[in-house]
């Protein structure tokens, strides 16, 4: 790989991590390596592709709202956000094959379910 191509790739990676940290502020204190692990990605090429997906969502829906939930599950998929603890409890009751607990969303006024 020549120097110009390497610089371009590094710039893309840097921009990708910046976009992800902007969209998911709770990841901003993590290292780039920790973010890869957290999002279950194995390479910087995957992080660039992930950031492009985020950009595509922003382009089609407008800029993501500051108070919009961007919490991810262990597979890197957006978590369901319940508007009330009671709604989360109703869902938890119907899911009998997994033990779940309810917790408040760290970025919005909503609730999530997580495995115990």
Phi, psi and omega in degrees: 000134180279169185298320181297315179294321178296316178299318180297315180297316179297322178295319177299317180296316180299315179295323179297314179295323177297316180297316181296317179294330177288316181288328181236079186305332181291350176265354188296336179273354181276152174286162179301321178297317179297323178295318176304313180296314182300319181273003179059043176249149187251354181210162178290335175296321178293324180292324177296316179296320179298316179296324177296322177297317178299316180297320179297318178297315179298320181295319183279333184250359187088174181300136179297136180293148180300323185264013179282134180290130178233025182289139182246149174275185184296343179262005179081015180261143179302135180282154172289137178249126178258134185287337178223157178296327179296319177297317178297319180296318178300318179293316181301321181297323183281344179264097188266345185274354182221137175281125183233152172235158181259139176214153181288143177294133182286347184244347182221181176266069180211188185225150177234165172248145176219153178290146177269000000 
